């Protein structure tokens, strides 16, 4: 069954502009055109389109996505290369996710820190006595509570 660019965009929840951009950048060499020059998508194209969307969401540049699509279109002789490509992307994505998790952990710590300060009416509640240095034991306590399964959103009420 042939699909128009609008139908494909709706099905994949992306814009027709995005699909046209992908085509302009050479990511859609598998898409046919009708006599009027309009793109005509087939059921078989959705696997490629979903792959392109996934790689784009993973943060790959268009050029790298194009390289992967070319490998796919080259057939079975590139199976190892495709596998290795995806393994590298998986590793890179895991590293990004670990970095983002670290950022999220710090953000949650600081929210808890400020929630305590708001409840106490002063940021001093988080400092070592007579300083403006955050009490390291407080951070350790927060980390232990989280490690023990406490929801960081519910920890702001805890006393020192």
Helices and strands as residue ranges (DSSP letters): H 5-12, H 16-24, E 32-33, E 39-40, H 45-57, H 62-73, G 76-78, H 79-120, G 123-126, H 136-147, G 152-154
